[in-house]
Amino acid sequence: MVQTSGFDFERSDIAINAIVWIGVGLGAFVLIVPLVMPLIFPQSLHHASPTARPALSSNAPPLEIAPSDELARVRREDAEMTDTYGWVDRDRGIVRVPVKRATEMLLRKGLPGWPTP
């Protein structure tokens, strides 16, 4: 082992030359990439004004002012649809039945083509 300036290291793991070349390569990468990126992505040279708001299309959904109120309204509407009777198509005679009642009817009548226990 060769001793240098009061400390020593294992020379068989990696050579100092390899560490130097890795450092030089990393430094070159860090310096060259910012110079090459505008050539690859020229649109990055044109900066948009930070005060410009994005254009919203006409079919964009509106922002919710009070999301919790909106959620409560949607849940009330869903509960009304699942817990009440109503017409789906009056002309064709199609009705909406509450889920509990539909389950009872299905258990009593069964599904056509399904085996019964």
C-alpha positions as CSV (number, residue, x, y, z in Angstrom):
1,M,0.0,0.0,0.0
2,V,1.1,3.5,-0.8
3,Q,0.5,6.1,1.9
4,T,-0.3,9.7,0.8
5,S,-0.7,12.7,3.1
6,G,-1.6,10.7,6.3
7,F,-4.5,8.6,4.9
8,D,-4.8,5.7,2.6
9,F,-7.5,4.0,0.5
10,E,-8.1,0.7,-1.2
11,R,-6.6,1.0,-4.7
12,S,-8.2,-2.2,-6.1
13,D,-11.8,-0.9,-6.0
14,I,-11.7,1.9,-8.6
15,A,-9.0,3.9,-10.2
16,I,-8.6,7.7,-9.6
17,N,-8.6,8.1,-13.4
18,A,-12.1,6.7,-13.6
19,I,-13.4,9.1,-11.0
20,V,-11.8,12.0,-12.8
21,W,-13.3,11.0,-16.1
22,I,-16.8,10.6,-14.6
23,G,-16.5,14.1,-13.0
24,V,-15.3,15.6,-16.4
25,G,-18.2,13.8,-18.2
26,L,-20.8,15.0,-15.7
27,G,-19.4,18.6,-15.8
28,A,-19.5,18.5,-19.6
29,F,-23.1,17.2,-19.5
30,V,-24.2,19.9,-17.2
31,L,-22.6,22.6,-19.3
32,I,-23.7,21.3,-22.8
33,V,-27.3,20.3,-22.1
34,P,-28.6,23.9,-21.5
35,L,-26.9,25.0,-24.7
36,V,-28.4,22.1,-26.8
37,M,-31.9,22.1,-25.4
38,P,-33.1,25.3,-27.3
39,L,-31.9,23.7,-30.5
40,I,-34.0,20.6,-29.8
41,F,-37.0,22.5,-28.4
42,P,-37.0,25.9,-30.1
43,Q,-40.5,26.8,-28.8
44,S,-38.9,27.0,-25.3
45,L,-37.3,30.3,-26.4
46,H,-40.7,32.1,-26.6
47,H,-42.0,32.7,-23.1
48,A,-45.7,33.3,-22.6
49,S,-46.8,36.2,-20.5
50,P,-47.5,35.0,-16.9
51,T,-50.4,37.4,-16.7
52,A,-52.2,35.8,-19.7
53,R,-55.0,33.6,-18.6
54,P,-55.6,30.3,-20.6
55,A,-58.4,30.5,-23.1
56,L,-61.4,28.4,-22.0
57,S,-63.4,26.7,-24.6
58,S,-67.1,27.1,-24.7
59,N,-67.7,23.5,-23.6
60,A,-65.5,23.8,-20.5
61,P,-67.3,23.0,-17.2
62,P,-67.9,25.9,-14.9
63,L,-65.9,26.1,-11.7
64,E,-67.6,25.0,-8.5
65,I,-67.9,27.8,-6.0
66,A,-69.0,25.6,-3.1
67,P,-68.0,22.0,-3.9
68,S,-69.5,20.6,-0.6
69,D,-72.9,22.1,-1.4
70,E,-72.7,20.7,-4.9
71,L,-71.9,17.3,-3.6
72,A,-74.8,17.4,-1.1
73,R,-77.1,18.4,-4.0
74,V,-75.9,15.5,-6.2
75,R,-76.3,13.0,-3.3
76,R,-79.9,14.3,-2.6
77,E,-80.8,13.9,-6.3
78,D,-79.2,10.4,-6.4
79,A,-81.1,9.4,-3.2
80,E,-84.4,10.7,-4.8
81,M,-83.8,8.6,-7.9
82,T,-83.0,5.4,-6.0
83,D,-85.7,5.8,-3.3
84,T,-88.8,6.9,-5.3
85,Y,-91.2,5.8,-8.0
86,G,-91.3,7.7,-11.2
87,W,-91.8,7.6,-15.0
88,V,-88.8,6.9,-17.2
89,D,-90.9,6.8,-20.4
90,R,-94.7,7.3,-19.9
91,D,-95.5,6.5,-23.6
92,R,-93.8,3.1,-23.5
93,G,-94.9,2.4,-19.9
94,I,-91.4,2.3,-18.4
95,V,-91.3,3.2,-14.7
96,R,-88.6,3.7,-12.1
97,V,-88.9,1.5,-9.0
98,P,-87.0,2.1,-5.7
99,V,-84.0,-0.2,-5.3
100,K,-85.3,-1.9,-2.2
101,R,-88.7,-2.7,-3.9
102,A,-86.9,-3.9,-7.1
103,T,-84.8,-6.2,-5.1
104,E,-87.8,-7.7,-3.3
105,M,-89.6,-8.2,-6.7
106,L,-86.5,-9.8,-8.2
107,L,-86.1,-12.2,-5.2
108,R,-89.7,-13.2,-5.5
109,K,-90.0,-13.5,-9.2
110,G,-86.4,-14.5,-10.1
111,L,-84.5,-13.9,-13.4
112,P,-85.5,-15.8,-16.5
113,G,-82.9,-18.3,-17.5
114,W,-81.2,-18.4,-14.1
115,P,-81.5,-21.5,-12.0
116,T,-83.5,-21.2,-8.8
117,P,-82.1,-22.7,-5.5
